[in-house]
Amino acid sequence: MNKIFPSAAAALQGIVHDGQLLAVGGFGLCGIPEVLIQALRDSGVRDLTVISNNAGVDGFGLGKLLETRQISKMISSYVGENKEFERQYLAGELQLEFTPQGTLAEKLRAGGAGIPAFYTRTGVGTQVAEGKETREFDGHVYVMERALVPEVSLVKAWKADKSGNLVFRRTARNFNPAVAMAGKITVVEVEEIVETGSFDPDAVHLPGIYVHRIVLNAHPEKRIEKRTITEKAGV
């Protein structure tokens, strides 16, 4: 089975549609599938529910889809650094399912492992637990969280072989493996594609069984977030 597609647009053709549940890998601007997000924007699909740790920044990453109003709901753990997200949310134009970061990671991992739900103490007694089943174990109250199984997952990796075995680069691994495992169809953007068998099996971070489509982006922009401070007189 040939998993390699000539472009991001071709890799998304026939699998994305309006009203869909998608997951997008990355953390901040690190390890985001830049070219796949652009292709998703260009596809024109709308009313998307997007699972992602955060919502990018204005004009980059998922911020591009917010600008075009293609996202109607975000399932995220961090939503700062994006003024358009803030504007839409406060205006009631964008839904948000705010999820603790560890819980979000486990919801994706559980989805990939075929586990429909799990219990966690995180969020008990807060708005996170409202409307959810709770249960007591060993004297502690736990809240039940449902797993996430997106119809399509968009992932960024460093290298792939032609069978879809993946290697991630340092912190760019972040949410990407869990997102890849959870998706019913997983599309991966990589900087290099090598022959099957090129990787030492012990070096493979995610086996190709989870990967359905691969697209090459040899020169991603890779924006870097930098801390800035305001200079004050006399400091």
Phi, psi and omega per residue, in radians:
M1 nan 2.171 3.132
N2 -1.461 2.043 -3.116
K3 -1.703 -0.099 -3.038
I4 -1.583 2.254 -3.141
F5 -2.001 2.593 -3.019
P6 -1.245 -0.337 -3.111
S7 -2.725 2.886 3.093
A8 -1.129 -0.685 3.125
A9 -1.063 -0.734 3.124
A10 -1.162 -0.630 -3.123
A11 -1.184 -0.476 3.140
L12 -1.624 -0.210 -3.062
Q13 -1.073 2.245 3.065
G14 1.476 -0.068 -3.107
I15 -2.118 -0.175 3.093
V16 -1.937 2.529 -3.126
H17 -2.730 2.932 3.137
D18 -1.050 2.563 3.043
G19 1.282 0.354 -3.009
Q20 -1.564 2.686 2.987
L21 -1.706 2.045 3.141
L22 -2.148 2.728 2.989
A23 -2.142 2.480 -3.114
V24 -2.250 2.211 -3.123
G25 -1.309 2.992 3.117
G26 2.056 2.893 3.117
F27 -2.527 1.941 -2.981
G28 1.165 -2.187 3.055
L29 -1.840 0.141 -3.085
C30 -1.615 2.092 3.078
G31 1.323 0.539 3.105
I32 -1.627 2.512 -3.140
P33 -1.378 1.426 -2.974
E34 -1.012 -0.883 -3.041
V35 -1.259 -0.531 3.093
L36 -1.234 -0.660 3.077
I37 -1.110 -0.733 3.109
Q38 -1.097 -0.728 3.124
A39 -1.155 -0.624 3.086
L40 -1.134 -0.713 3.070
R41 -1.062 -0.819 -3.094
D42 -1.160 -0.402 -3.127
S43 -1.207 -0.429 3.103
G44 1.427 0.063 3.132
V45 -1.128 2.612 -3.015
R46 -2.348 3.072 3.094
D47 0.990 0.767 -3.092
L48 -1.524 2.491 2.897
T49 -1.812 2.100 -3.016
V50 -2.044 2.183 3.041
I51 -1.625 2.115 3.092
S52 -2.831 2.548 -3.139
N53 -0.933 -0.679 3.134
N54 -2.517 -3.081 -3.012
A55 -2.012 0.511 3.126
G56 1.164 -2.765 3.080
V57 -2.224 2.982 3.129
D58 -1.018 2.133 3.051
G59 1.425 0.093 3.141
F60 -2.602 2.616 -3.078
G61 1.099 -2.455 3.135
L62 -1.141 -0.271 3.041
G63 -0.994 -0.501 3.094
K64 -1.132 -0.667 -3.129
L65 -1.332 -0.479 3.061
L66 -1.224 -0.660 3.126
E67 -1.039 -0.654 -3.090
T68 -1.625 0.102 3.096
R69 1.054 0.591 3.128
Q70 -1.506 -0.273 3.113
I71 -1.784 2.239 3.084
S72 -1.825 -0.336 -3.141
K73 -2.632 2.433 3.049
M74 -2.017 2.412 2.964
I75 -1.964 1.802 -2.927
S76 -2.507 2.924 3.051
S77 -1.968 -0.269 3.138
Y78 -2.557 2.264 -3.039
V79 -2.289 0.338 3.103
G80 -1.339 3.079 3.036
E81 1.232 0.238 -3.121
N82 -2.391 1.764 -3.078
K83 -1.156 -0.614 3.135
E84 -1.197 -0.661 3.041
F85 -1.033 -0.843 -3.133
E86 -1.024 -0.779 -3.111
R87 -1.097 -0.835 -3.114
Q88 -1.133 -0.703 -3.113
Y89 -1.167 -0.806 -3.125
L90 -1.178 -0.446 3.107
A91 -1.497 -0.021 -3.136
G92 1.340 0.321 -3.111
E93 -1.642 -0.183 -3.058
L94 -2.400 2.259 3.085
Q95 -1.503 2.623 3.120
L96 -2.398 2.195 2.974
E97 -1.829 1.658 -3.044
F98 -1.368 2.184 -2.991
T99 -2.286 2.251 3.071
P100 -0.934 2.523 -2.989
Q101 -1.046 -0.790 3.120
G102 -1.139 -0.638 3.101
T103 -1.154 -0.704 3.119
L104 -1.082 -0.779 3.117
A105 -1.069 -0.734 -3.125
E106 -1.242 -0.588 3.092
K107 -1.086 -0.674 3.098
L108 -1.258 -0.781 3.140
R109 -1.053 -0.748 3.122
A110 -1.095 -0.713 3.104
G111 -1.036 -0.726 3.128
G112 -1.234 -0.457 -3.114
A113 -1.594 -0.027 3.137
G114 1.366 0.385 3.115
I115 -1.718 2.049 -2.999
P116 -1.260 -0.464 -3.088
A117 -2.846 2.885 3.109
F118 -2.675 2.901 3.114
Y119 -1.904 2.479 3.119
T120 -2.543 2.634 3.077
R121 -1.441 -0.273 -3.115
T122 -1.120 2.190 3.091
G123 1.637 -0.131 3.135
V124 -1.051 2.307 3.126
G125 1.426 0.137 3.131
T126 -2.129 3.135 3.102
Q127 -1.068 -0.451 3.137
V128 -1.024 -0.570 -3.059
A129 -1.582 -0.105 -3.066
E130 -1.064 2.257 3.107
G131 1.379 0.087 -3.112
K132 -1.887 2.645 3.102
E133 -1.157 2.430 3.033
T134 -2.148 2.741 -3.140
R135 -2.664 2.583 -3.122
E136 -1.710 2.280 3.037
F137 -2.250 2.183 3.061
D138 0.893 0.688 3.064
G139 1.485 0.060 3.139
H140 -2.110 2.503 3.107
V141 -1.531 2.363 3.112
Y142 -2.160 2.625 3.068
V143 -1.860 2.453 3.128
M144 -1.516 2.279 3.090
E145 -2.041 2.345 3.105
R146 -1.443 2.528 3.084
A147 -1.191 2.791 3.084
L148 -1.935 2.237 3.111
V149 -2.273 1.519 -3.127
P150 -1.191 2.615 3.079
E151 -1.155 -0.650 3.133
V152 -2.400 2.387 3.033
S153 -2.031 2.361 3.086
L154 -1.950 2.183 -2.934
V155 -2.312 2.602 3.036
K156 -2.020 2.258 3.033
A157 -2.277 2.936 3.131
W158 -1.425 -0.940 -3.111
K159 -2.352 2.652 3.008
A160 -2.405 2.590 2.911
D161 -1.636 3.069 -3.018
K162 -1.197 -0.219 3.068
S163 -1.597 -0.070 3.101
G164 1.650 0.060 3.037
N165 -1.135 2.355 -2.965
L166 -2.038 2.566 2.956
V167 -2.202 2.214 3.108
F168 -1.738 2.753 -3.107
R169 -1.883 1.930 3.043
R170 0.857 -2.302 -3.031
T171 -1.218 -0.168 3.083
A172 -1.202 -0.127 3.063
R173 -1.172 -0.830 3.118
N174 0.360 -2.045 -3.081
F175 -1.416 -0.145 -2.974
N176 -1.037 -0.813 3.135
P177 -1.061 -0.731 -3.136
A178 -1.146 -0.710 3.100
V179 -1.097 -0.748 -3.136
A180 -1.096 -0.746 -3.105
M181 -1.188 -0.585 -3.042
A182 -1.310 -0.518 -2.999
G183 -1.226 2.445 3.011
K184 -1.161 -0.655 3.002
I185 -2.245 2.196 -3.101
T186 -2.031 2.181 3.119
V187 -1.945 2.257 -3.039
V188 -2.101 2.314 3.050
E189 -1.765 2.220 -3.091
V190 -2.296 2.795 3.123
E191 -1.571 -0.306 -3.124
E192 -2.671 2.435 3.066
I193 -2.076 2.241 -3.113
V194 -2.110 2.982 3.137
E195 -1.209 2.570 3.048
T196 -1.041 2.328 -3.100
G197 1.711 -0.100 3.139
S198 -1.275 -0.480 -3.109
F199 -1.509 2.446 2.870
D200 -1.094 2.236 -3.117
P201 -0.909 -0.582 3.137
D202 -1.256 -0.251 -3.120
A203 -1.594 -0.145 -3.116
V204 -1.311 2.176 3.133
H205 -1.512 -0.552 3.128
L206 -2.515 2.155 -3.112
P207 -1.226 2.659 -3.053
G208 -1.137 -0.200 3.127
I209 -1.063 -0.419 -3.123
Y210 -1.574 -0.104 -3.014
V211 -1.925 2.239 -3.103
H212 -1.874 -0.596 -3.099
R213 -2.450 2.501 -3.104
I214 -2.258 2.407 3.051
V215 -2.307 2.448 -3.114
L216 -1.559 2.255 2.961
N217 -2.308 1.514 -2.980
A218 -1.221 -0.365 -3.066
H219 -2.332 1.205 3.117
P220 -1.208 2.753 -3.111
E221 -1.219 -0.697 3.102
K222 0.925 1.086 3.071
R223 -1.114 2.601 -3.123
I224 -2.076 2.278 3.071
E225 -1.467 2.275 -3.121
K226 -2.165 2.445 3.089
R227 -1.293 2.338 3.076
T228 -2.168 2.592 3.127
I229 -2.227 2.716 3.127
T230 -1.601 2.203 3.126
E231 -1.284 2.400 3.130
K232 -2.128 2.463 3.141
A233 -1.048 2.337 3.095
G234 1.465 0.032 -3.137
V235 -1.739 nan nan
